[in-house]
Amino acid sequence: MDTTPQATRERDPEVPPATDDAADPMPGHAQARTRTGGSSGPLGFIVDPALDAQRRRDLRQMRLVATGLLVFAAIVYVLTRGHDDGLLGFVNAGAEASMVGACADWFAVTAIFRHPLGLPIPHTALIPRKKEMIGRSLEEFVSENFMREDIIRERVLDAEPTRRAAEWALTPGHAKRLVDEVATVTVHALHRIPDEDVRAVIEQALLPRLAQEPISSVAGGLLDQVVRDEAHVGLVDLALDEVRIWLVDNEDVFESLITQRAPAWVPDAINDIVARKVHIEALKWLADIRNDPRHDVRLALDKLLIDLADDLQHDPVTQAKAERLKERVLSHPQVADTAMSLWSSLRAVVVAALEDEGGPVRARAVTEVTALAERLLADASLRERIDTRICDATIYAIDRYGKELTRIISDTVDRWDGKETAERVELQVGRDLQFIRINGTLVGGLIGMLIHAASILLPS
């Protein structure tokens, strides 16, 4: 740690810099320490060196003015001392009162930030000693005057956020800019999600949760609705086509399976004829089912699926079987791998679509944003409803987290160093406080002359 006199002067506001001795004869006017940037701690002050330098110059100039008036009043007092009558008597009385007012106001201004003259006078150095109380007072002030429902609702409604957002979106290029930014952030977020985290969520959260949730009733209701809406017809047609293709491509295998089941005493020639006939009839049968939406096989399959859906919803035995099947499927190691494959494929598709600046996804998003903005501008009642929802959401957040937000003020102030707090506050408002000294000098002089005039005019 640097222990040089200069370092001590910068660290301790009670040690006045040499450059201030001529400017201010009253000790104790410390300059705020000069920083090169950064902050004084985890929750310390954020310092802008350029602004601090300008504030320091302004504070020094105003101190020179205030101190100069005090020195001027002292010189006038010395030069006019002993002249109690006439004009010089008024000047002497005014100069004397000016010095009193200047010194009193210097004491008052200095006492805010430090002990005047370095003396531990009671009720001085208010900011270093009372910074915790100041922090709590600021917290209460913000909470009582800003975190109120009526104020928040009034400010949000007066701001008309929905209308402003719609007008901004309709400005040429803004809708595309919004979509581009959202797409970029989404792509970045998707890339930043580690696969191991996704797998952990699937294995530790989703799959155990699915295992605990009864699935039979849900599956039965879904199956019943699928059959009634004939959403399964396409799947049945696909299965029939695949079976027919297999029969055509594997005629020898099919006929071999048939002949293997024939009695041993039947001649091979008869078996071959029967096998070919069965193959032909099987193809015709599949074609009939494929081409007839009301085929008996289709109707029988529909009835089977409807009965299964009913059993899944109401039959305890079927429900138990479904649950055991679900548990076996979810406990299989391949389920997590399959889910990860689906996630990787979905992410790749979404990223590719969002990264295509001229692609249909971004173009569609720009169109939808523009259409929504136009609708919002045209529909005042919709804007009002959305603004009301924004108010409600803001008020809910304030009610739920307002205390935590305002507590940041007192917690942050508590972490500040007392001397540094006084130093930073003085650097911010010290220039304006010098006007108190100036006004005290001038007003004190005027009052002194008025008192002198009263002492002359009033009888003894």
C-alpha positions in Angstrom: 0.0 0.0 0.0 1.3 3.5 -0.9 2.1 5.4 2.3 3.5 8.6 0.7 2.2 12.0 1.9 0.4 12.4 -1.5 -1.3 9.0 -1.1 -2.3 9.9 2.4 -3.8 13.2 1.2 -5.8 11.5 -1.5 -7.1 8.8 0.9 -8.0 11.1 3.8 -10.3 14.1 3.1 -9.3 15.6 6.5 -5.8 16.4 5.1 -6.1 19.5 2.9 -4.2 19.6 -0.3 -1.5 22.2 -0.6 -3.2 23.8 -3.6 -6.2 24.6 -1.5 -4.4 26.5 1.3 -4.4 29.8 -0.6 -7.8 29.3 -2.0 -9.5 28.5 1.3 -8.0 29.6 4.6 -10.4 27.4 6.5 -8.9 23.9 7.0 -10.8 20.8 6.3 -11.9 21.4 2.7 -10.6 18.2 1.2 -10.6 17.5 -2.5 -12.3 14.2 -3.7 -9.7 11.7 -4.6 -8.7 11.4 -8.2 -9.3 8.1 -9.9 -8.4 6.7 -13.2 -11.5 4.8 -13.7 -13.4 1.8 -12.4 -15.1 1.5 -9.0 -14.1 1.5 -5.4 -15.5 -1.9 -4.7 -18.1 -4.6 -5.6 -20.8 -2.0 -5.0 -18.7 1.1 -4.9 -18.8 4.3 -6.9 -18.6 4.3 -10.7 -16.1 7.0 -11.6 -15.7 8.9 -14.8 -12.3 10.6 -14.6 -13.2 13.3 -17.1 -16.4 14.3 -15.3 -14.7 14.2 -12.0 -11.9 16.5 -13.2 -14.5 19.0 -14.4 -16.5 18.8 -11.2 -13.3 19.3 -9.2 -12.4 22.4 -11.2 -15.9 23.8 -10.8 -15.8 23.1 -7.0 -12.4 24.8 -6.7 -13.5 27.9 -8.5 -16.6 28.3 -6.4 -14.6 27.8 -3.2 -12.2 30.5 -4.5 -15.2 32.9 -5.0 -16.7 32.1 -1.5 -13.3 32.4 0.2 -12.5 35.5 -1.7 -15.6 37.2 -0.5 -14.7 36.3 3.1 -11.1 37.6 2.7 -12.5 40.8 1.1 -14.9 41.3 4.0 -12.1 40.8 6.5 -9.9 43.4 4.7 -12.8 45.9 4.6 -13.4 45.3 8.3 -9.8 45.9 9.2 -9.6 49.1 7.1 -12.8 50.6 8.5 -12.2 49.5 12.1 -12.7 52.4 14.5 -15.1 54.2 12.2 -18.4 53.8 13.9 -20.1 56.9 12.4 -21.1 57.9 8.9 -20.9 55.8 5.8 -17.8 53.9 7.0 -19.7 52.8 10.1 -22.2 51.1 7.9 -19.4 49.6 5.8 -17.6 48.3 9.0 -20.8 46.8 10.4 -21.6 45.2 7.1 -18.1 43.7 6.8 -18.2 42.4 10.3 -21.6 40.7 9.8 -20.4 39.4 6.4 -17.5 37.6 8.2 -19.8 36.2 10.7 -22.2 34.9 8.1 -19.4 33.5 5.9 -17.8 31.7 8.8 -21.1 30.3 10.0 -22.1 29.1 6.6 -18.6 27.6 6.0 -19.1 25.7 9.2 -22.5 24.5 8.2 -21.4 23.4 4.7 -18.2 21.7 6.0 -20.1 19.9 8.8 -22.1 18.1 6.2 -19.1 16.3 4.9 -16.4 16.3 7.7 -15.4 17.7 11.1 -14.7 21.5 10.7 -11.0 22.2 11.5 -10.7 18.5 12.2 -12.3 18.9 15.6 -14.8 16.1 16.6 -17.6 18.6 17.2 -21.0 17.0 17.8 -23.4 16.8 14.9 -20.7 17.4 12.3 -19.4 15.0 9.6 -23.0 14.1 9.0 -22.7 12.0 5.9 -19.8 9.8 7.1 -21.6 9.1 10.4 -25.1 8.9 9.1 -24.7 7.2 5.7 -26.7 4.2 6.8 -29.5 6.4 7.9 -29.3 8.3 4.7 -29.5 5.0 2.8 -32.6 3.9 4.7 -34.2 7.3 4.2 -33.5 7.1 0.4 -35.0 3.6 0.4 -38.1 4.8 2.2 -38.4 7.8 0.0 -38.3 5.8 -3.2 -40.6 3.2 -1.8 -43.2 5.7 -0.6 -43.1 8.1 -3.6 -42.3 5.9 -6.6 -43.3 2.3 -5.8 -47.0 3.2 -5.4 -49.7 1.6 -7.5 -51.5 4.9 -8.4 -48.2 6.5 -9.5 -47.1 3.5 -11.6 -50.5 3.1 -13.2 -50.7 6.8 -14.1 -47.2 7.0 -15.5 -47.6 3.8 -17.6 -51.0 4.9 -19.0 -49.7 8.4 -19.7 -46.7 6.9 -21.6 -48.9 4.8 -23.9 -46.3 2.1 -24.4 -48.4 0.1 -26.8 -49.0 3.1 -29.2 -45.4 4.1 -29.1 -44.2 0.5 -29.7 -46.6 0.3 -32.7 -45.4 3.6 -34.2 -41.8 2.5 -33.8 -42.5 -0.8 -35.5 -44.1 0.9 -38.4 -41.1 3.1 -39.0 -39.4 1.8 -42.2 -36.8 -0.7 -41.3 -37.7 -1.1 -37.6 -39.8 -4.2 -38.0 -37.0 -6.0 -39.8 -34.5 -4.7 -37.3 -36.6 -6.1 -34.4 -36.9 -9.5 -36.1 -33.2 -9.6 -36.9 -32.3 -8.8 -33.3 -34.7 -11.4 -31.9 -33.5 -14.0 -34.4 -29.8 -13.3 -33.6 -30.4 -13.5 -29.9 -32.5 -16.7 -30.3 -29.8 -18.4 -32.4 -27.1 -17.3 -29.9 -29.2 -18.7 -27.0 -29.8 -22.0 -28.8 -26.0 -22.4 -29.5 -25.2 -21.6 -25.9 -27.4 -24.4 -24.5 -25.1 -27.3 -23.7 -26.2 -30.7 -24.8 -25.3 -32.2 -21.4 -27.7 -29.7 -19.7 -30.5 -30.7 -22.1 -29.8 -34.4 -21.5 -29.8 -33.8 -17.7 -33.2 -32.1 -18.0 -34.6 -35.0 -20.0 -33.2 -37.7 -17.8 -33.7 -36.0 -14.4 -36.9 -34.0 -14.9 -38.9 -34.9 -18.0 -38.7 -38.7 -18.0 -39.2 -39.1 -14.2 -42.2 -36.8 -14.5 -43.7 -38.7 -17.4 -43.2 -41.9 -15.5 -45.2 -40.5 -12.6 -48.0 -39.2 -14.7 -50.8 -41.7 -15.6 -50.8 -42.0 -19.4 -53.6 -44.5 -20.1 -56.5 -42.1 -19.8 -54.8 -39.4 -21.9 -53.7 -42.0 -24.5 -57.2 -43.4 -24.6 -58.9 -40.1 -25.1 -56.4 -39.1 -27.8 -56.8 -42.5 -29.6 -60.6 -42.1 -29.5 -60.5 -38.6 -30.9 -58.0 -39.7 -33.6 -60.3 -42.6 -34.8 -63.4 -40.5 -34.8 -61.7 -37.8 -36.8 -60.3 -40.5 -39.1 -56.8 -39.1 -38.6 -55.5 -42.6 -38.6 -56.6 -43.4 -42.2 -53.4 -42.1 -43.7 -51.4 -44.3 -41.4 -53.4 -47.4 -42.3 -53.0 -46.6 -46.0 -49.3 -46.2 -45.5 -49.1 -49.6 -43.7 -51.1 -51.3 -46.5 -48.8 -49.8 -49.2 -45.7 -51.0 -47.3 -47.1 -54.5 -46.9 -48.1 -54.7 -50.6 -44.6 -53.5 -51.6 -43.0 -56.2 -49.4 -45.2 -58.9 -50.9 -44.3 -57.8 -54.4 -40.5 -57.6 -53.7 -40.4 -60.8 -51.6 -42.7 -63.2 -53.5 -40.2 -66.2 -53.0 -40.0 -65.6 -49.3 -43.8 -65.4 -48.9 -44.3 -68.6 -51.0 -41.6 -70.4 -49.0 -43.4 -69.5 -45.8 -46.6 -70.9 -47.2 -45.1 -74.2 -48.4 -43.3 -74.7 -45.1 -46.7 -74.9 -43.4 -48.1 -77.4 -45.9 -48.6 -81.1 -45.0 -45.6 -83.3 -45.9 -47.7 -85.7 -48.0 -48.8 -82.9 -50.4 -46.7 -82.9 -53.6 -44.3 -80.0 -54.1 -46.0 -79.0 -57.3 -49.3 -78.6 -55.5 -47.7 -76.6 -52.8 -46.1 -74.2 -55.3 -49.5 -73.7 -57.1 -51.2 -73.0 -53.8 -48.5 -70.7 -52.6 -48.6 -68.6 -55.8 -52.4 -68.5 -55.5 -52.3 -67.3 -51.9 -49.7 -64.6 -52.9 -52.0 -63.4 -55.7 -55.1 -63.4 -53.4 -53.2 -61.6 -50.7 -52.2 -58.8 -53.2 -55.9 -58.6 -54.3 -57.1 -58.5 -50.7 -54.7 -55.7 -49.8 -55.8 -53.8 -53.0 -59.4 -54.1 -52.0 -58.7 -52.8 -48.5 -56.7 -50.0 -49.9 -59.3 -48.9 -52.4 -62.4 -49.4 -50.3 -62.7 -46.8 -47.4 -65.6 -48.9 -46.0 -63.9 -52.3 -46.2 -64.8 -54.8 -43.5 -61.2 -54.9 -42.4 -61.0 -51.1 -42.0 -64.3 -51.1 -40.0 -63.0 -54.0 -37.9 -59.8 -52.1 -37.2 -61.7 -48.9 -36.3 -63.8 -50.9 -33.9 -60.7 -52.5 -32.4 -59.1 -49.1 -31.9 -62.3 -47.6 -30.4 -62.6 -50.5 -28.0 -58.9 -50.1 -27.0 -59.5 -46.4 -26.4 -62.4 -47.1 -24.2 -60.5 -49.7 -22.2 -57.6 -47.4 -21.8 -60.0 -44.9 -20.2 -62.1 -47.2 -18.1 -60.7 -50.7 -17.8 -58.3 -51.1 -14.9 -56.6 -54.1 -16.4 -55.9 -52.4 -19.7 -54.8 -49.3 -17.8 -52.3 -51.2 -15.7 -50.9 -52.9 -18.8 -50.5 -49.5 -20.5 -48.7 -48.1 -17.5 -46.3 -51.0 -17.3 -45.6 -50.6 -21.0 -44.9 -46.9 -20.5 -42.5 -47.7 -17.6 -40.6 -50.2 -19.7 -40.3 -47.8 -22.6 -39.2 -44.8 -20.5 -36.7 -46.8 -18.6 -35.0 -47.9 -21.8 -31.6 -46.2 -22.3 -32.4 -45.5 -25.9 -35.2 -43.1 -25.0 -32.9 -40.4 -23.8 -30.7 -40.8 -26.9 -33.7 -40.6 -29.1 -34.9 -37.5 -27.3 -31.5 -35.9 -27.7 -31.5 -36.7 -31.4 -34.9 -35.0 -31.7 -33.6 -32.0 -29.8 -30.5 -31.7 -32.0 -32.5 -32.0 -35.2 -35.1 -29.5 -34.0 -32.3 -27.0 -33.0 -30.5 -27.4 -36.3 -33.7 -26.7 -38.2 -34.7 -23.7 -36.1 -31.2 -22.2 -36.3 -30.9 -22.7 -40.0 -34.3 -21.1 -40.5 -33.5 -18.1 -38.3 -30.0 -17.5 -39.8 -31.4 -17.2 -43.3 -31.9 -13.4 -43.5 -33.9 -13.7 -46.7 -35.7 -16.8 -45.7 -39.4 -17.3 -45.2 -39.3 -17.4 -41.4 -37.8 -13.9 -41.0 -40.0 -12.5 -43.8 -43.1 -14.0 -42.2 -42.1 -12.5 -38.9 -41.6 -9.0 -40.3 -45.1 -9.3 -42.0 -46.7 -10.4 -38.7 -45.0 -7.6 -36.7 -46.1 -5.0 -39.2 -49.6 -6.3 -39.3 -49.8 -6.3 -35.5 -48.5 -2.8 -35.3 -51.1 -1.6 -37.8 -53.8 -3.3 -35.9 -52.7 -1.7 -32.6 -52.7 1.7 -34.1 -56.2 1.2 -35.6 -57.7 -0.3 -32.5 -57.8 2.0 -29.5 -59.6 -0.4 -27.3 -57.0 -3.1 -27.9 -54.2 -0.7 -27.0 -56.0 0.2 -23.8 -56.4 -3.4 -22.9 -52.7 -4.1 -23.5 -51.6 -1.0 -21.6 -53.8 -2.1 -18.7 -52.1 -5.5 -18.8 -48.7 -3.8 -18.8 -49.8 -1.8 -15.7 -51.0 -4.9 -14.0 -47.8 -6.8 -14.7 -45.7 -3.8 -13.6 -47.6 -3.4 -10.4 -47.5 -7.2 -9.7 -43.7 -7.1 -10.1 -43.4 -4.0 -7.8 -45.6 -5.6 -5.2 -43.6 -8.8 -5.3 -40.1 -7.5 -5.8 -40.4 -3.8 -4.9 -38.8 -4.3 -1.4 -35.9 -6.2 -2.9 -35.4 -3.4 -5.5 -35.5 -0.5 -3.0 -33.3 -2.5 -0.5 -30.6 -2.3 -3.1 -30.3 1.4 -2.2 -29.7 0.9 1.5 -27.5 -2.2 1.0 -25.3 -0.3 -1.5 -25.0 2.7 0.8 -24.1 0.4 3.7 -21.2 -1.0 1.7 -19.8 2.4 0.9 -16.9 3.8 2.9 -18.1 6.8 5.0 -15.3 9.2 4.0 -15.5 8.2 0.4 -19.3 8.7 0.4 -18.8 12.3 1.8 -16.1 12.9 -0.8 -18.2 11.7 -3.7 -21.3 13.6 -2.5 -19.3 16.8 -2.1 -17.9 16.4 -5.5 -21.4 16.1 -6.9 -23.1 18.9 -5.0 -20.3 20.9 -3.4 -20.2 23.5 -6.1 -23.8 24.4 -5.5 -23.3 24.4 -1.7 -20.7 27.1 -2.1 -23.5 29.5 -3.0 -24.7 29.0 0.7 -21.4 30.6 1.8 -21.6 33.3 -0.8 -25.2 34.1 0.1 -24.3 34.0 3.8 -21.5 36.5 3.2 -23.7 38.9 1.2 -26.9 38.5 3.3 -24.9 38.8 6.5 -23.4 42.1 5.3 -26.9 43.5 4.5 -28.3 42.4 7.8 -25.3 43.9 9.6 -25.9 47.2 8.0 -29.6 47.0 8.8 -28.8 46.3 12.5 -26.3 49.2 12.5 -29.0 51.5 11.0 -31.5 50.4 13.6 -29.0 51.0 16.4 -28.6 54.6 15.2 -32.3 55.3 14.6 -33.7 53.7 17.7 -33.4 55.7 20.9 -31.0 54.4 23.6 
